[in-house]
Amino acid sequence: MIATEQSLTRATVARYAVGSLGTGGFATLPGLVLVYYLTDSLGVAAIVAGVVVTVAKVWDVIIDPVIGARSDRMLAVRGSRRPMMLLGAIALPVFFLLTFAVPPGTPAGVAAVWVLLAFVLTATAFSLFQVPYIALPAELASGYDQRTRLLTWRVVVLTFAILLFGAGGPALRSLGGGNAFSGYLLMALVAGVVIGAGMLVSAFVAPRGLPAADVPPRESILVTLRSNYAAGVQVLRDSQPFRALLLTFLLQGLATGLMLAGANYVATWVLHSEDAVTFLFVALIGPALIVTPVWGVVARRIGKERGFAIASILFGVAALSMVALLWAPGAWVYAPVALAGAAYAGMQALPMAMLPDVISHDARRNGEGRAGTFGGMWTAGETTGMALGATVLSIVLAVSGYVSRSAAAADAVQPGSAVAGIALGFSLIPALIIAVSLVPLARYRLRKGDIDVVV
């Protein structure tokens, strides 16, 4: 029997979607500029910069399942996840500004520790918002198509945020007039406020006062660190569709994180213009803004999982074609970047719409009350992928002989091997990772008929 889908108001869709100003901004801007900030403004060695970013993201992996379980507890006790989301929205802009406020002349080692501590605090604030935010669609919408609609518009805003922060962040940085400190500080201030504002608005879409029947009983909520992780592992064991979807998304986060972290390096050392990073993002996100609703239509016609596979293959082909940067760097690269952008829209919209289906399927089989745990594990997997992207890039830079520079030594020259490493890190390596991600995606077997039924 087909379930009756809960109607979504435009206000609910809009308020939920605007939260992606925060999620898109935080996912994009640090991934784009943080490693570059460490190596080319603070003089930190490439491998150390990779360690800084990786440790901060490992911290995310540690705390996200805990926050997920705490979010479920808050829902049971208070009837809403909103207080946790508000705390994250208010705290993030402060710590984000501190991350890029290292005083000029600070020794590289001290600068690395400063950035690490500040970014760990920023990541914690982000997780307080993001983990409950990921869990909300299962509470806001019922039914396969309603969730597709909710998540499609979220990804439209997410795509706009990637363009806004990916192109606008470096543009704000350049307003520093050649002064790296003031440029990064201005960028962090404006971006932090916009990120926090988007998160703050979206926090109020969280339902309040849910009836007791919709929440787990108090005695079932996990309160210890060990049991929180046990809950995370348990949802992985219980839900084969979640394992397949999460592994696919993690691998694709690794590929896109690698390309994101490498964009500044491609602009500077392959295309020979730091300003080219803005054009790369316009080429990437412009098509994505147009195509994102199309992926919703594709999902309704052939299924989310098939659309996701098509988007992934298109992205991999686009990335692979950019291997030609090794021999012929030039403006032609914007064409495959545009194709990658159109595919990337599907790679974001469709798995995010599939996750609430997984949560709903699990709730029918194993009982309500685990949406926050799913959200925590999902966010941990997503941040792991993005972090490993920066780590892989730092390893490629170190192995290929990249020369770190600081504001005092801006005339550093890169060896040909380093430039080749940057090009391959932006093309061949991500393409291979995308190809591997298709293996777990093929094992995802939930379909519309498995979701829209009444048991």
Residue pairs with C-beta under 8 A, 6 or more apart in sequence:
1 453
1 454
2 452
2 453
2 454
3 142
3 143
3 452
3 453
3 454
4 143
5 141
5 142
5 143
5 144
5 145
5 146
5 452
6 141
6 142
6 143
6 146
7 146
8 140
8 141
8 146
8 149
8 150
12 140
12 150
12 205
13 149
13 150
13 153
14 153
15 201
15 202
15 204
15 205
16 136
16 137
16 140
16 150
16 153
16 154
16 202
16 205
17 153
17 154
17 156
17 157
17 202
18 157
18 198
18 201
18 202
19 129
19 133
19 154
19 157
19 198
19 199
19 201
19 202
19 203
19 205
20 154
20 155
20 157
20 158
20 161
20 198
20 202
21 157
21 160
21 161
21 164
21 194
21 195
21 197
21 198
21 199
22 89
22 92
22 126
22 129
22 161
22 195
22 196
22 198
22 199
22 202
23 130
23 133
23 158
23 161
23 199
24 157
24 158
24 159
24 160
24 161
24 162
24 164
24 165
25 161
25 164
25 165
25 191
25 194
25 195
25 198
26 92
26 96
26 122
26 126
26 195
27 162
27 386
28 161
28 162
28 165
28 166
28 169
28 260
29 165
29 166
29 169
29 187
29 191
30 53
30 99
30 119
30 122
31 257
31 260
31 261
31 386
31 389
31 390
32 165
32 166
32 169
32 170
32 260
32 261
32 263
32 264
32 277
33 169
33 170
33 173
33 184
33 187
33 264
34 49
34 53
34 99
34 115
34 119
34 261
34 390
35 46
35 49
35 50
35 53
35 261
35 390
35 393
35 394
36 261
36 264
36 265
37 100
37 115
37 184
38 44
38 48
38 49
38 52
38 53
38 111
38 112
38 115
39 45
39 46
39 49
39 397
39 402
39 404
39 405
40 268
40 404
40 405
40 406
41 180
41 184
41 406
41 407
42 102
42 106
42 108
42 111
42 112
42 115
42 406
43 108
43 111
43 404
43 405
43 406
43 408
43 409
44 52
44 108
44 111
44 112
44 404
45 108
45 398
45 404
46 394
46 397
46 398
46 402
46 404
47 394
47 395
47 397
47 398
48 108
48 112
49 112
49 394
49 404
50 390
50 391
50 393
50 394
50 395
50 397
50 398
51 391
51 394
52 112
52 115
52 116
52 119
53 119
53 387
53 390
53 391
53 394
54 387
54 388
54 390
54 391
55 116
55 120
56 116
56 119
56 120
56 123
56 387
57 123
57 383
57 384
57 386
57 387
57 388
57 390
58 384
58 387
59 120
59 123
59 124
60 123
60 127
60 379
60 380
60 383
60 384
60 387
61 380
61 383
61 384
63 124
63 127
64 127
64 131
64 376
64 377
64 379
64 380
64 383
65 228
65 229
65 231
65 232
65 373
65 376
65 377
65 380
66 225
66 228
66 229
66 376
67 84
67 127
67 128
67 131
67 132
67 372
67 376
68 131
68 135
68 228
68 231
68 232
68 372
68 373
68 374
68 375
68 376
68 377
68 379
69 221
69 222
69 223
69 227
69 228
69 231
69 232
69 372
69 373
69 376
70 84
70 228
70 372
71 81
71 84
71 131
71 132
71 135
71 372
71 375
71 376
72 135
72 216
72 221
72 369
72 370
72 371
72 372
72 373
73 221
73 222
73 223
74 80
74 81
74 83
74 84
75 81
75 210
75 215
75 372
76 215
76 216
76 217
76 218
76 221
76 369
77 218
79 207
79 208
79 209
79 210
79 215
80 206
80 207
80 208
80 209
80 210
81 132
81 135
81 136
81 206
81 372
82 203
82 204
82 206
82 208
84 128
84 129
84 132
85 128
85 129
85 132
85 133
85 199
85 202
85 203
85 206
86 200
86 203
87 125
87 128
88 125
88 126
88 127
88 128
88 129
88 130
88 199
89 129
89 196
89 199
89 200
89 203
90 196
90 200
91 121
91 124
91 125
91 128
92 122
92 125
92 126
92 129
92 192
92 195
92 196
92 199
93 192
93 193
93 195
93 196
94 192
95 118
95 119
95 121
95 122
95 124
95 125
96 122
96 188
96 191
96 192
96 195
97 185
97 188
97 189
97 192
98 118
98 121
98 122
99 115
99 118
99 119
99 122
99 188
100 184
100 185
100 187
100 188
101 118
101 185
101 188
102 111
102 114
102 115
102 181
103 181
104 180
104 181
104 407
106 114
108 406
123 383
127 379
129 199
129 203
130 379
131 372
131 375
131 376
131 379
132 206
132 372
132 375
133 199
133 202
133 375
134 355
134 374
134 375
134 378
134 379
135 359
135 371
135 372
135 374
135 375
136 205
136 206
137 147
137 150
137 151
137 355
137 356
138 147
138 356
138 359
138 360
138 363
138 371
139 207
139 210
139 214
139 371
140 150
140 205
140 207
141 147
141 149
141 150
141 356
142 360
143 451
143 452
144 357
144 448
144 451
144 452
145 300
147 353
147 356
147 357
148 296
148 299
148 300
148 304
148 353
149 296
150 353
151 349
151 352
151 353
151 356
152 292
152 293
152 295
152 296
152 349
152 353
154 349
154 352
155 292
155 295
155 345
155 348
155 349
155 352
156 289
156 292
156 293
158 348
159 285
159 288
159 289
159 292
159 345
159 348
160 285
160 289
161 198
162 281
162 284
162 285
162 288
163 281
163 282
163 284
163 285
163 286
163 288
163 289
164 194
165 191
166 263
166 277
166 281
166 284
166 285
167 278
167 281
167 282
167 285
168 191
169 187
169 191
170 187
170 264
170 274
170 275
170 277
170 278
171 278
172 183
172 186
172 187
172 190
172 191
173 183
173 184
173 186
173 187
174 183
174 274
174 275
175 183
175 186
176 182
176 183
176 184
176 185
176 186
177 183
180 407
181 407
214 368
215 368
215 369
216 367
216 368
216 369
216 370
220 369
221 369
222 228
222 230
222 231
231 370
231 373
232 373
232 376
232 377
232 380
235 242
235 362
235 370
235 373
235 374
235 377
236 242
236 243
236 246
236 377
238 362
238 365
238 366
239 358
239 361
239 362
240 443
240 445
241 358
241 361
241 444
241 445
241 446
242 358
242 362
242 374
242 377
243 440
244 440
244 441
244 443
244 444
244 445
245 351
245 354
245 355
245 358
245 440
245 441
245 444
246 377
246 378
246 381
247 381
247 437
247 440
248 308
248 312
248 351
248 437
248 438
248 440
248 441
248 444
249 351
249 378
249 381
249 382
249 385
250 381
250 382
250 384
250 385
251 385
251 433
251 434
251 436
251 437
251 440
252 312
252 347
252 385
252 433
252 434
252 437
253 381
253 382
253 383
253 384
253 385
253 386
253 388
253 389
254 385
254 386
254 388
254 389
254 392
254 433
255 315
255 319
255 389
255 429
255 430
255 431
255 433
255 434
255 437
256 344
256 347
256 385
256 386
256 389
256 430
257 385
257 386
257 387
257 388
257 389
257 390
258 389
258 390
258 392
258 393
258 425
258 426
258 429
258 430
258 433
259 319
259 389
259 425
259 426
259 430
260 386
260 389
261 389
261 390
261 393
262 393
262 422
262 425
262 426
263 277
263 280
263 281
263 426
264 274
264 277
265 393
265 397
265 422
265 425
265 426
266 276
266 277
266 280
266 325
266 422
266 423
266 426
267 273
267 274
267 275
267 276
267 277
267 280
268 274
269 414
269 418
269 419
269 422
270 325
270 329
270 419
270 422
270 423
270 426
271 329
271 330
271 333
272 329
279 334
280 333
280 334
280 337
283 334
283 335
283 337
283 338
283 341
284 337
284 338
284 340
284 341
284 344
285 341
286 338
286 341
287 338
287 339
287 341
287 342
287 345
288 341
288 342
288 344
288 345
289 345
290 342
291 341
291 342
291 345
291 346
292 345
292 346
292 349
295 307
295 311
295 345
295 346
295 349
295 350
296 349
298 307
298 310
298 346
299 307
299 349
299 350
299 353
303 447
303 448
304 350
304 353
304 354
304 357
305 350
305 354
305 441
305 444
305 446
305 447
307 346
307 350
308 346
308 347
308 350
308 351
308 354
308 441
309 438
309 441
309 442
310 346
311 343
311 344
311 345
311 346
311 347
311 350
312 343
312 346
312 347
312 434
312 437
312 438
312 441
313 343
313 434
313 438
314 339
314 340
314 342
314 343
314 346
315 340
315 343
315 344
315 347
315 434
316 430
316 431
316 434
316 435
317 339
317 431
318 336
318 337
318 339
318 340
318 343
319 336
319 340
319 426
319 427
319 428
319 430
319 431
319 434
320 427
320 428
320 431
321 336
321 427
322 333
322 336
322 337
322 423
322 426
322 427
323 423
323 424
323 427
323 428
324 332
325 333
325 423
325 426
325 427
326 420
326 423
326 424
329 423
354 444
354 446
355 374
355 378
357 446
357 451
358 374
358 446
359 370
359 371
359 374
360 451
361 446
361 450
361 451
362 370
362 374
363 370
363 371
364 455
392 425
392 429
393 425
396 421
396 422
396 424
396 425
396 429
397 418
397 421
397 422
397 425
399 421
400 415
400 417
400 418
400 420
400 421
400 422
401 414
401 415
401 417
401 418
401 421
402 414
402 418
402 421
402 422
403 412
403 413
403 414
403 415
403 418
404 412
405 411
405 412
